[in-house]
Amino acid sequence: MLVHLAVNNYAIVDNLELDLGGGMSVITGETGAGKSIMLDALALTLGDRADSGAVRPGSDKADILATFDISDIPEARQWLDERDLTQDDEQVILRRVITAEGRSRGYINGSPCPQQDLRALGEMLIDIHSQHEHQSLLKTETHRRLLDEYAGAGELARQVQLAAQRCRQTEKALLQASRQSEEQSARQQLLTYQLDELDNLSLQDGELDELENEQRQLASADQILHSCQQVINICSENDAGSVLEALTASLQRLDGFKNHSSQLGEASDLIASAQIQIEEAVGELTRYLDHFEADPERQQYVEERLSAIFELARKHRIQPAELPVLQQQLIDELEGQQQQAADAERLQEELTAYQAHYRQLSEKLSAQRNKGASKLAKAVTQEIQRLGMPGGRIELQLTPLDADSYPVTGLENVEFLVSANPGQPAKSLAKVASGGELSRISLGIQVITAQTSRVPTLVFDEVDVGIGGPTAEIVGQLLRQLGARGQVLTVTHLPQVAAQGHQHLFVRKQQTRSSTRTCIDQLDTEARIQEVARMLGGIDLTDESLAHARKLLSTTAD
């Protein structure tokens, strides 16, 4: 429960320290004194949005700190342990700092934290019901939330929402994959055909160069034979005199003179070397001609093979040497499309599993809703009859939804129906209930749902607006009963409600020429009598109003 609240430089509060205990604490004061400021500041520590307007004029920042006793809230202790935020097993401190520039920082036990963490932890610590709750009661999503909270199905409803979102996302991905598969079917056929052509061609590394060289050689076979034979004749077999014969004659002429001069000896050696090289060249050409075969069939094969290579390259608008690269690219693309097809199969399997999981959760949620709906309707009916609607009746209508669309809210819409008078059919709240009736219905629902809440601290901010007379006393009794289970903070204008509190906090506005500030006092017995009397009879206290106030306070059940 909330044990301490410190507010500094927030709105018209310069400094406020408040210690709270269990039971029902009532908060009263004149209109405009700032009764709701304390609750607004508290809401900031619970993750509500803030702006620079929250900072007291003339101050650099607003600083709000709330201390909660969590000794009886195991969920909160576990949440803190999981995030290494535990400092004390008995207490947790939430803090919010808002600068004059509008920046905001949150802290849990002194450690900086995001706003959503404050909100997540705050939902385990405190539940705030406002005077505007009856407005949201006109929205059917509020009806569903209230039923789920009452039936203890809040977490199950969250799981259904997640399961529905997962089904929708997977179905969308599957639909997209299926469309792509249809579009790519023709492409796959083309890829397969193109790869078959390349596979049949089976172009090997370096084969193109070898074929082109061989083609050139085969195409000029006659010229090669004739030229080689001519070179052999010139070098060694020419009847008119060959190169070798000329070199031999030259050596013979120089042989007798090579010792006369080193230069003649060197020239003679060079001619001898040339003679040897010519002889080796003639030998190589002779061996080449001995093994040379002019094969017309081979030439035809090579030309047909090259023609097929060049034709396929032209078809794909690439160079022949790029065909192996193209083949690998086509293989990669085909494998990618085959993988997409496999992904589609996997998505279908996942969707089937997700659908079954969604149906299991949503059917379980429907069962809990149906079980809780009749109980909630009966309990709220009893309360609104006590709250001044003796012939009123509440029903909960659960309208089935199409399960194939995976509704994130479950398999039914939930709506509160009301019959304000006996014999009248139950209709939607917006069509039947007046403003006063709506306030009573809202209060009745809040009181009933609060009884099943696991949150130890409940805050009611002027939920008794529009209620008076004997009904107001019943409201006070109901809130006091809730306070006996834990902690209830109630902002009220009704003396009958204020008299029911276990403790009474009085909000007043203190003004000077230069400033206005809000103060909160905890009233003793005599001060409570005077405040309840003021609420009964106005500013001027009379003996009658004081006596009435004493009577109200004396009849309060402990």
C-alpha positions as CSV (number, residue, x, y, z in Angstrom):
1,M,0.0,0.0,0.0
2,L,1.0,3.7,-0.3
3,V,2.8,4.7,2.9
4,H,4.4,8.0,2.0
5,L,4.0,10.7,-0.7
6,A,6.3,13.6,-1.1
7,V,5.5,16.4,-3.6
8,N,7.8,19.3,-4.4
9,N,7.1,22.2,-6.7
10,Y,4.2,20.5,-8.5
11,A,1.4,22.8,-9.7
12,I,0.5,25.0,-6.7
13,V,2.2,22.6,-4.2
14,D,5.6,23.8,-3.1
15,N,6.3,21.1,-0.5
16,L,4.0,18.4,0.8
17,E,4.8,15.4,2.9
18,L,2.0,12.9,3.6
19,D,2.1,9.7,5.6
20,L,-0.8,7.2,4.9
21,G,-2.0,4.1,6.6
22,G,-4.4,1.3,5.8
23,G,-8.2,1.5,5.7
24,M,-10.2,4.3,4.1
25,S,-8.6,7.8,3.9
26,V,-11.0,10.5,2.8
27,I,-9.7,13.7,1.2
28,T,-11.9,16.8,1.4
29,G,-11.6,20.5,0.9
30,E,-13.3,23.4,-0.9
31,T,-13.6,23.5,-4.6
32,G,-10.3,24.6,-6.2
33,A,-8.2,23.9,-3.1
34,G,-6.3,21.2,-5.0
35,K,-7.8,17.9,-3.7
36,S,-7.0,16.1,-7.0
37,I,-3.5,17.6,-7.2
38,M,-2.2,15.0,-4.8
39,L,-3.7,12.2,-6.9
40,D,-2.4,13.7,-10.1
41,A,1.1,13.9,-8.7
42,L,0.7,10.3,-7.5
43,A,-0.3,9.3,-11.1
44,L,2.9,10.7,-12.4
45,T,4.9,8.3,-10.3
46,L,2.8,5.6,-11.8
47,G,3.9,6.5,-15.4
48,D,1.3,9.1,-16.5
49,R,2.3,11.6,-19.1
50,A,3.7,14.9,-17.9
51,D,4.5,18.3,-19.4
52,S,6.2,21.5,-18.3
53,G,2.9,22.9,-17.0
54,A,3.2,20.5,-14.0
55,V,6.1,22.5,-12.6
56,R,5.3,25.2,-10.1
57,P,5.9,28.6,-11.5
58,G,9.3,29.9,-10.7
59,S,10.8,26.5,-10.0
60,D,13.3,24.5,-12.1
61,K,11.6,21.2,-11.7
62,A,8.9,19.2,-10.0
63,D,9.9,16.2,-7.9
64,I,7.4,13.6,-6.7
65,L,8.3,10.5,-4.7
66,A,5.9,7.7,-3.6
67,T,6.8,5.0,-1.2
68,F,4.9,1.7,-1.2
69,D,4.8,-1.2,1.2
70,I,5.1,-4.3,-1.0
71,S,5.5,-6.9,1.7
72,D,2.1,-8.4,0.7
73,I,2.6,-8.0,-3.1
74,P,4.7,-11.0,-4.3
75,E,4.2,-10.1,-8.0
76,A,5.8,-6.7,-7.4
77,R,8.7,-8.2,-5.5
78,Q,9.3,-10.7,-8.3
79,W,9.1,-8.0,-10.9
80,L,11.8,-6.0,-9.1
81,D,14.0,-9.0,-8.6
82,E,13.9,-9.9,-12.3
83,R,15.2,-6.5,-13.1
84,D,17.7,-6.2,-10.2
85,L,15.9,-3.3,-8.8
86,T,15.2,-4.7,-5.3
87,Q,16.7,-2.7,-2.4
88,D,14.3,-3.6,0.3
89,D,11.9,-6.6,0.4
90,E,9.4,-4.5,2.3
91,Q,9.3,-1.2,0.3
92,V,9.7,0.3,-3.2
93,I,10.2,3.9,-4.0
94,L,8.9,5.4,-7.3
95,R,10.1,8.9,-8.3
96,R,9.3,11.2,-11.1
97,V,11.2,14.4,-12.0
98,I,9.8,16.9,-14.5
99,T,11.9,19.9,-15.6
100,A,10.5,23.3,-16.5
101,E,11.5,22.6,-20.1
102,G,9.1,19.6,-20.1
103,R,11.7,16.8,-19.8
104,S,10.8,13.9,-17.6
105,R,12.8,11.2,-15.8
106,G,11.6,8.2,-13.8
107,Y,13.3,6.2,-11.1
108,I,12.6,3.0,-9.3
109,N,14.5,2.6,-6.0
110,G,16.9,5.3,-7.3
111,S,17.6,3.6,-10.6
112,P,16.6,5.4,-13.8
113,C,13.8,3.6,-15.7
114,P,11.6,4.2,-18.7
115,Q,8.0,5.5,-18.3
116,Q,6.6,2.1,-19.2
117,D,8.4,0.4,-16.3
118,L,6.8,2.9,-13.9
119,R,3.4,2.1,-15.5
120,A,4.0,-1.7,-15.4
121,L,5.0,-1.7,-11.7
122,G,2.3,0.8,-10.8
123,E,-0.4,-1.4,-12.1
124,M,0.5,-3.9,-9.4
125,L,0.5,-1.3,-6.6
126,I,-2.5,0.9,-7.1
127,D,-5.7,1.2,-9.1
128,I,-7.3,4.7,-9.7
129,H,-11.0,5.2,-10.4
130,S,-11.9,8.6,-11.5
131,Q,-15.1,10.7,-11.7
132,H,-15.0,10.4,-15.5
133,E,-15.2,6.6,-15.3
134,H,-18.8,6.7,-16.3
135,Q,-17.9,8.3,-19.6
136,S,-15.7,5.5,-20.6
137,L,-18.5,3.1,-19.5
138,L,-20.2,4.1,-22.7
139,K,-17.5,2.3,-24.7
140,T,-17.8,-1.4,-25.1
141,E,-14.0,-2.0,-24.8
142,T,-14.4,-0.7,-21.2
143,H,-17.1,-3.4,-20.6
144,R,-14.8,-6.1,-21.9
145,R,-11.9,-4.9,-19.7
146,L,-14.1,-4.7,-16.6
147,L,-15.5,-8.2,-17.1
148,D,-12.0,-9.6,-17.7
149,E,-10.7,-8.0,-14.5
150,Y,-13.7,-9.3,-12.5
151,A,-13.3,-12.8,-13.9
152,G,-9.6,-12.8,-13.3
153,A,-9.0,-13.2,-17.0
154,G,-6.8,-10.1,-17.6
155,E,-3.6,-12.1,-18.3
156,L,-5.5,-14.6,-20.4
157,A,-7.0,-11.8,-22.5
158,R,-3.5,-10.4,-23.1
159,Q,-2.3,-13.8,-24.2
160,V,-5.3,-14.1,-26.6
161,Q,-4.4,-10.7,-28.1
162,L,-0.8,-11.7,-28.6
163,A,-1.9,-15.0,-30.2
164,A,-4.3,-13.2,-32.5
165,Q,-1.6,-10.8,-33.6
166,R,0.8,-13.7,-34.3
167,C,-1.9,-15.4,-36.4
168,R,-2.6,-12.3,-38.4
169,Q,1.1,-11.6,-39.0
170,T,1.8,-15.2,-40.1
171,E,-1.3,-15.3,-42.3
172,K,-0.2,-12.0,-44.0
173,A,3.3,-13.4,-44.5
174,L,1.9,-16.6,-45.9
175,L,-0.4,-14.7,-48.3
176,Q,2.5,-12.6,-49.5
177,A,4.6,-15.7,-50.0
178,S,1.8,-17.5,-51.9
179,R,1.3,-14.5,-54.2
180,Q,5.1,-14.4,-54.8
181,S,5.0,-18.2,-55.5
182,E,2.3,-17.8,-58.1
183,E,4.2,-14.9,-59.8
184,Q,7.4,-16.8,-59.7
185,S,6.1,-20.1,-61.1
186,A,6.7,-18.9,-64.7
187,R,10.0,-17.6,-63.7
188,Q,11.0,-20.9,-62.2
189,Q,10.0,-22.7,-65.4
190,L,12.1,-20.3,-67.5
191,L,15.1,-20.7,-65.1
192,T,14.8,-24.4,-65.3
193,Y,14.7,-24.3,-69.1
194,Q,17.7,-21.9,-69.2
195,L,19.7,-24.1,-66.8
196,D,18.9,-27.2,-68.9
197,E,20.4,-25.4,-72.0
198,L,23.5,-24.5,-70.1
199,D,23.8,-27.9,-68.5
200,N,23.5,-29.5,-72.0
201,L,26.1,-27.2,-73.3
202,S,28.4,-28.1,-70.4
203,L,31.0,-25.5,-71.2
204,Q,34.2,-26.4,-69.3
205,D,36.8,-24.0,-67.9
206,G,39.2,-22.9,-70.6
207,E,37.4,-24.9,-73.3
208,L,36.4,-21.7,-75.3
209,D,40.0,-20.7,-75.7
210,E,41.1,-24.2,-76.7
211,L,38.3,-24.5,-79.2
212,E,39.1,-21.1,-80.8
213,N,42.8,-22.1,-81.1
214,E,41.9,-25.4,-82.6
215,Q,39.5,-23.8,-85.0
216,R,42.1,-21.4,-86.2
217,Q,44.6,-24.3,-86.6
218,L,42.1,-26.6,-88.4
219,A,40.9,-23.8,-90.7
220,S,44.5,-23.1,-91.9
221,A,45.8,-26.7,-92.1
222,D,46.7,-26.5,-95.8
223,Q,48.6,-23.2,-95.4
224,I,50.5,-24.6,-92.4
225,L,51.6,-27.8,-94.2
226,H,52.7,-25.8,-97.3
227,S,54.6,-23.2,-95.3
228,C,56.3,-25.8,-93.1
229,Q,57.4,-27.8,-96.1
230,Q,58.7,-24.7,-97.8
231,V,60.8,-23.8,-94.7
232,I,62.2,-27.3,-94.6
233,N,63.1,-27.1,-98.3
234,I,64.8,-23.7,-97.9
235,C,66.7,-24.8,-94.9
236,S,67.9,-28.2,-96.0
237,E,66.4,-29.7,-99.2
238,N,66.6,-27.1,-101.9
239,D,68.4,-28.4,-104.9
240,A,69.5,-24.9,-105.8
241,G,71.2,-24.7,-102.4
242,S,69.9,-24.7,-98.9
243,V,70.6,-22.6,-95.8
244,L,72.4,-25.4,-94.2
245,E,74.6,-25.9,-97.3
246,A,75.4,-22.2,-97.3
247,L,76.3,-22.3,-93.6
248,T,78.6,-25.3,-94.1
249,A,80.4,-23.7,-97.1
250,S,80.8,-20.5,-95.0
251,L,82.4,-22.5,-92.1
252,Q,84.8,-24.2,-94.5
253,R,86.0,-20.9,-95.9
254,L,86.6,-19.4,-92.4
255,D,88.1,-22.6,-90.9
256,G,91.6,-21.8,-92.1
257,F,91.6,-18.3,-90.8
258,K,89.8,-18.3,-87.5
259,N,93.1,-18.6,-85.6
260,H,94.4,-15.4,-87.2
261,S,92.0,-13.2,-85.3
262,S,89.7,-13.5,-82.4
263,Q,87.0,-11.8,-84.3
264,L,87.2,-14.3,-87.1
265,G,87.0,-17.1,-84.5
266,E,83.9,-15.6,-82.9
267,A,82.2,-15.2,-86.3
268,S,83.0,-18.8,-87.1
269,D,81.5,-19.9,-83.8
270,L,78.3,-17.9,-84.4
271,I,77.9,-19.5,-87.9
272,A,78.4,-23.0,-86.3
273,S,75.7,-22.1,-83.7
274,A,73.3,-21.0,-86.3
275,Q,73.9,-24.2,-88.2
276,I,73.0,-26.2,-85.1
277,Q,69.8,-24.2,-84.5
278,I,68.7,-24.5,-88.1
279,E,69.2,-28.2,-88.0
280,E,67.0,-28.3,-84.8
281,A,64.3,-26.2,-86.3
282,V,64.2,-28.4,-89.4
283,G,63.9,-31.4,-87.1
284,E,61.0,-29.9,-85.1
285,L,59.1,-29.0,-88.4
286,T,59.7,-32.5,-89.7
287,R,58.3,-34.1,-86.5
288,Y,55.3,-31.7,-86.6
289,L,54.5,-32.6,-90.2
290,D,54.9,-36.3,-89.3
291,H,52.2,-36.1,-86.6
292,F,49.9,-33.5,-88.2
293,E,46.5,-34.8,-89.2
294,A,44.0,-32.6,-91.1
295,D,40.6,-33.9,-89.8
296,P,37.5,-32.4,-91.5
297,E,35.1,-34.1,-89.1
298,R,37.0,-32.6,-86.1
299,Q,36.9,-29.2,-87.8
300,Q,33.2,-29.5,-88.3
301,Y,32.6,-30.5,-84.7
302,V,34.7,-27.6,-83.4
303,E,32.9,-25.1,-85.6
304,E,29.5,-26.5,-84.5
305,R,30.5,-26.4,-80.8
306,L,31.7,-22.8,-81.1
307,S,28.5,-21.9,-82.9
308,A,26.4,-23.3,-80.1
309,I,28.4,-21.4,-77.5
310,F,28.1,-18.1,-79.3
311,E,24.4,-18.6,-80.1
312,L,23.6,-19.2,-76.4
313,A,25.7,-16.2,-75.4
314,R,23.8,-14.0,-77.9
315,K,20.5,-15.3,-76.5
316,H,21.4,-14.1,-73.1
317,R,23.1,-10.9,-74.4
318,I,26.5,-11.7,-72.8
319,Q,29.9,-12.6,-73.9
320,P,30.6,-16.3,-74.4
321,A,33.2,-16.3,-71.6
322,E,30.4,-15.1,-69.2
323,L,28.2,-18.2,-69.7
324,P,29.6,-20.0,-66.6
325,V,29.0,-16.9,-64.4
326,L,25.4,-16.7,-65.8
327,Q,24.9,-20.4,-65.0
328,Q,25.8,-19.9,-61.4
329,Q,23.6,-16.8,-61.1
330,L,20.6,-18.8,-62.5
331,I,21.3,-21.6,-60.0
332,D,21.4,-19.2,-57.1
333,E,18.1,-17.5,-58.2
334,L,16.4,-20.9,-58.6
335,E,17.6,-22.1,-55.2
336,G,16.3,-18.8,-53.7
337,Q,12.9,-19.3,-55.2
338,Q,12.8,-22.9,-54.1
339,Q,13.7,-21.7,-50.6
340,Q,10.7,-19.2,-50.7
341,A,8.5,-22.1,-51.6
342,A,9.9,-24.0,-48.6
343,D,9.3,-20.9,-46.5
344,A,5.7,-20.8,-47.6
345,E,5.2,-24.4,-46.5
346,R,6.9,-23.6,-43.2
347,L,4.6,-20.6,-42.7
348,Q,1.5,-22.7,-43.4
349,E,2.7,-25.2,-40.7
350,E,3.3,-22.3,-38.3
351,L,-0.1,-20.8,-39.0
352,T,-1.9,-24.1,-38.4
353,A,-0.1,-24.3,-35.0
354,Y,-0.8,-20.7,-34.1
355,Q,-4.5,-21.1,-35.1
356,A,-4.8,-24.0,-32.8
357,H,-3.1,-22.1,-30.0
358,Y,-5.4,-19.1,-30.5
359,R,-8.5,-21.2,-30.5
360,Q,-7.4,-22.9,-27.3
361,L,-6.7,-19.6,-25.5
362,S,-9.8,-17.8,-26.8
363,E,-12.1,-20.7,-25.9
364,K,-10.7,-20.7,-22.4
365,L,-11.2,-17.0,-22.2
366,S,-14.8,-17.3,-23.4
367,A,-15.5,-19.9,-20.7
368,Q,-14.1,-17.6,-18.0
369,R,-16.1,-14.6,-19.4
370,N,-19.3,-16.6,-19.6
371,K,-18.8,-17.8,-16.0
372,G,-18.0,-14.3,-14.7
373,A,-20.7,-12.5,-16.7
374,S,-23.7,-13.8,-14.8
375,K,-21.9,-13.3,-11.4
376,L,-20.9,-9.7,-12.3
377,A,-24.3,-8.8,-13.6
378,K,-26.0,-10.1,-10.5
379,A,-23.5,-8.3,-8.2
380,V,-23.7,-5.0,-10.0
381,T,-27.5,-5.2,-10.1
382,Q,-27.6,-5.6,-6.3
383,E,-25.3,-2.6,-5.9
384,I,-27.2,-0.2,-8.2
385,Q,-30.4,-1.1,-6.5
386,R,-28.8,-0.1,-3.2
387,L,-27.5,3.1,-4.9
388,G,-30.9,4.5,-5.6
389,M,-32.1,2.4,-8.6
390,P,-34.5,-0.1,-6.9
391,G,-35.9,-1.5,-10.1
392,G,-32.6,-1.4,-12.0
393,R,-31.1,-4.5,-13.6
394,I,-27.8,-5.1,-15.3
395,E,-27.1,-7.8,-17.9
396,L,-24.0,-8.6,-19.8
397,Q,-24.4,-9.5,-23.4
398,L,-21.7,-11.6,-25.1
399,T,-22.0,-11.4,-28.9
400,P,-20.0,-14.0,-30.8
401,L,-17.3,-12.9,-33.3
402,D,-15.9,-14.6,-36.4
403,A,-13.1,-16.7,-35.1
404,D,-11.6,-16.9,-38.6
405,S,-10.6,-13.2,-38.4
406,Y,-8.7,-13.8,-35.2
407,P,-10.3,-11.0,-33.2
408,V,-7.7,-9.7,-30.8
409,T,-10.3,-9.2,-28.1
410,G,-11.4,-12.8,-28.1
411,L,-14.4,-14.6,-29.6
412,E,-17.0,-12.2,-28.3
413,N,-18.0,-8.6,-27.8
414,V,-18.9,-7.7,-24.3
415,E,-21.6,-5.1,-23.5
416,F,-23.4,-4.0,-20.4
417,L,-27.1,-3.7,-20.8
418,V,-29.3,-1.9,-18.4
419,S,-33.0,-1.9,-17.5
420,A,-33.7,1.2,-15.4
421,N,-37.2,0.2,-14.5
422,P,-39.0,-3.1,-13.8
423,G,-40.6,-4.7,-16.9
424,Q,-38.4,-2.8,-19.4
425,P,-36.1,-4.7,-21.7
426,A,-32.4,-4.3,-21.1
427,K,-30.8,-2.0,-23.6
428,S,-27.3,-0.4,-24.1
429,L,-26.2,2.1,-21.5
430,A,-25.9,4.9,-24.0
431,K,-29.6,4.6,-25.0
432,V,-31.1,4.0,-21.6
433,A,-29.1,5.5,-18.7
434,S,-29.4,9.2,-17.7
435,G,-26.4,11.0,-16.3
436,G,-27.3,10.3,-12.7
437,E,-28.1,6.7,-13.5
438,L,-24.9,6.3,-15.3
439,S,-22.9,7.6,-12.3
440,R,-24.7,5.1,-10.0
441,I,-24.0,2.2,-12.5
442,S,-20.4,3.2,-12.9
443,L,-19.9,3.4,-9.1
444,G,-21.6,0.0,-8.6
445,I,-19.4,-1.6,-11.2
446,Q,-16.2,0.0,-9.8
447,V,-17.1,-1.1,-6.3
448,I,-17.8,-4.7,-7.4
449,T,-14.7,-5.0,-9.6
450,A,-12.6,-3.4,-6.9
451,Q,-13.6,-6.2,-4.6
452,T,-11.9,-8.8,-6.8
453,S,-8.8,-6.6,-7.5
454,R,-5.5,-8.0,-6.3
455,V,-4.1,-4.4,-6.2
456,P,-3.9,-3.4,-2.5
457,T,-4.5,0.4,-2.9
458,L,-7.6,1.7,-4.5
459,V,-8.2,5.4,-5.3
460,F,-11.6,6.9,-5.9
461,D,-11.5,10.4,-7.3
462,E,-15.0,12.0,-6.8
463,V,-16.8,8.9,-8.1
464,D,-19.8,10.0,-6.0
465,V,-20.6,13.0,-8.1
466,G,-24.3,13.3,-8.7
467,I,-25.2,11.2,-5.7
468,G,-26.8,12.4,-2.5
469,G,-29.2,11.7,0.3
470,P,-29.4,8.1,1.7
471,T,-27.5,6.8,-1.3
472,A,-24.5,8.8,-0.3
473,E,-24.4,7.1,3.1
474,I,-24.5,3.7,1.3
475,V,-21.6,4.8,-1.0
476,G,-19.6,5.7,2.1
477,Q,-20.3,2.3,3.7
478,L,-19.3,0.5,0.5
479,L,-16.0,2.4,0.3
480,R,-15.3,1.8,4.0
481,Q,-15.9,-1.9,3.4
482,L,-13.3,-1.9,0.6
483,G,-10.9,0.0,2.9
484,A,-11.2,-2.8,5.5
485,R,-9.6,-5.1,2.9
486,G,-6.6,-2.9,2.2
487,Q,-6.2,0.8,1.5
488,V,-8.7,3.2,-0.1
489,L,-8.1,6.9,-0.9
490,T,-11.3,8.8,-1.6
491,V,-11.7,12.4,-2.8
492,T,-15.3,13.4,-2.0
493,H,-17.7,16.3,-1.6
494,L,-20.2,14.3,0.4
495,P,-20.2,14.5,4.2
496,Q,-21.8,11.0,4.4
497,V,-18.8,9.6,2.6
498,A,-16.3,11.7,4.5
499,A,-17.7,10.5,7.8
500,Q,-16.9,6.9,6.9
501,G,-13.2,7.4,6.6
502,H,-10.7,5.8,9.0
503,Q,-8.6,8.9,8.6
504,H,-9.5,12.3,7.2
505,L,-7.2,14.6,5.1
506,F,-8.2,18.2,4.6
507,V,-6.9,20.1,1.6
508,R,-6.7,23.9,1.9
509,K,-5.3,26.7,-0.2
510,Q,-2.9,29.2,1.5
511,Q,-2.6,32.5,-0.3
512,T,-0.2,35.5,0.2
513,R,0.2,38.5,-1.9
514,S,2.8,36.9,-4.1
515,S,2.0,33.2,-4.0
516,T,-0.6,30.4,-3.6
517,R,0.2,27.1,-2.2
518,T,-1.8,23.9,-1.3
519,C,-1.5,22.3,2.1
520,I,-2.9,19.1,3.5
521,D,-3.7,18.5,7.1
522,Q,-4.6,15.3,8.8
523,L,-7.6,16.1,11.0
524,D,-8.2,15.0,14.5
525,T,-11.7,14.2,15.9
526,E,-12.7,17.7,16.6
527,A,-11.4,19.0,13.3
528,R,-13.2,16.3,11.5
529,I,-16.5,17.3,13.1
530,Q,-16.0,20.9,11.9
531,E,-15.1,19.8,8.4
532,V,-18.0,17.4,8.1
533,A,-20.3,20.2,9.5
534,R,-18.9,22.6,6.8
535,M,-19.7,20.0,4.2
536,L,-23.2,19.7,5.6
537,G,-24.0,23.4,6.1
538,G,-21.5,25.6,4.4
539,I,-18.9,28.0,5.8
540,D,-20.9,29.3,8.8
541,L,-21.1,26.4,11.2
542,T,-24.3,26.1,13.2
543,D,-25.1,24.0,16.2
544,E,-27.4,21.9,14.1
545,S,-24.7,21.2,11.5
546,L,-22.1,20.4,14.2
547,A,-24.6,18.1,15.9
548,H,-25.4,16.4,12.6
549,A,-21.7,15.9,12.0
550,R,-21.1,14.4,15.4
551,K,-24.0,12.0,14.7
552,L,-22.6,11.0,11.4
553,L,-19.1,10.3,12.8
554,S,-20.4,8.5,15.9
555,T,-22.5,6.1,13.9
556,T,-19.5,5.1,11.7
557,A,-18.8,1.4,12.0
558,D,-15.3,0.5,13.1
